[in-house]
Amino acid sequence: MDVALNPETGAEPRPGRLPVPVVEHLHRLVGGDARTEKIVLDYIEFRWGAKNLFYVPPKAAGEFIRRPADFLRAAKNHAEPELFAEGHHF
């Protein structure tokens, strides 16, 4: 998915923002779980200074779309590193 252009109109998004359809797609990947959404929002703010999904860099949004499980794992690892520490057993 090309995140640089609005897939419906082909128009450039507003400067510094992702197009609405891309943000909606990212939101669906988060799954609607409030806890996961908070973890993702905290992670994108820490990593890119983005205050919400509209301001995630296009390249990062593209990677999130291509590999959502990896992105969510990184966000959860950031939020709860003790759960991902080596040697941790469930």
C-alpha positions as CSV (number, residue, x, y, z in Angstrom):
1,M,0.0,0.0,0.0
2,D,1.4,3.4,-1.0
3,V,1.1,5.6,2.0
4,A,2.3,8.7,0.3
5,L,-0.9,9.2,-1.7
6,N,-4.6,9.1,-0.8
7,P,-5.7,5.8,-2.5
8,E,-9.1,7.1,-3.2
9,T,-8.2,10.4,-4.8
10,G,-4.5,10.1,-5.6
11,A,-4.1,13.5,-3.9
12,E,-1.3,14.3,-1.5
13,P,-2.3,14.1,2.1
14,R,-2.0,17.3,4.3
15,P,1.6,18.0,5.0
16,G,2.9,15.9,7.9
17,R,-0.2,13.7,8.1
18,L,-1.1,10.3,6.7
19,P,-4.2,10.0,4.5
20,V,-7.4,9.1,6.4
21,P,-7.8,5.6,4.7
22,V,-4.3,4.7,5.8
23,V,-5.0,5.7,9.4
24,E,-8.2,3.8,9.4
25,H,-6.3,0.7,8.1
26,L,-3.7,1.1,10.9
27,H,-6.5,1.5,13.5
28,R,-8.1,-1.8,12.3
29,L,-4.7,-3.5,12.7
30,V,-4.5,-2.4,16.3
31,G,-7.8,-4.3,16.7
32,G,-9.9,-1.9,18.8
33,D,-8.5,-3.1,22.1
34,A,-8.1,0.0,24.4
35,R,-5.1,-1.4,26.2
36,T,-3.3,-2.3,22.9
37,E,-4.2,1.1,21.4
38,K,-2.7,2.9,24.4
39,I,0.5,0.8,24.1
40,V,0.7,1.7,20.4
41,L,0.1,5.4,20.9
42,D,2.7,5.5,23.7
43,Y,5.2,3.7,21.4
44,I,4.7,6.0,18.4
45,E,5.0,9.0,20.6
46,F,8.2,7.7,22.1
47,R,9.7,6.5,18.8
48,W,8.6,9.2,16.4
49,G,7.1,12.0,18.5
50,A,3.7,11.3,16.8
51,K,0.8,12.4,18.9
52,N,-1.6,10.0,17.1
53,L,-1.7,7.6,14.1
54,F,-2.1,10.5,11.6
55,Y,1.5,11.6,12.4
56,V,3.3,8.3,12.1
57,P,6.0,8.7,9.4
58,P,4.8,7.1,6.1
59,K,7.7,4.6,6.0
60,A,6.8,3.4,9.5
61,A,3.1,3.2,8.6
62,G,4.0,1.1,5.6
63,E,6.1,-1.3,7.7
64,F,3.2,-1.5,10.2
65,I,0.8,-2.4,7.4
66,R,3.2,-5.0,6.0
67,R,4.2,-6.6,9.3
68,P,1.6,-5.7,11.9
69,A,2.6,-8.5,14.3
70,D,6.2,-7.3,14.4
71,F,5.1,-3.7,15.0
72,L,2.7,-4.7,17.8
73,R,5.5,-6.9,19.4
74,A,7.9,-3.9,19.4
75,A,5.2,-1.6,20.9
76,K,4.4,-4.2,23.6
77,N,8.1,-4.8,24.3
78,H,8.5,-1.1,24.8
79,A,5.6,-0.9,27.2
80,E,6.4,-4.1,29.1
81,P,10.1,-5.0,28.6
82,E,10.1,-7.4,31.5
83,L,7.8,-9.7,29.6
84,F,10.2,-9.9,26.7
85,A,13.4,-10.3,28.8
86,E,15.6,-13.2,28.0
87,G,15.0,-16.1,30.3
88,H,11.4,-15.1,31.1
89,H,9.2,-18.2,31.3
90,F,5.4,-18.3,31.4
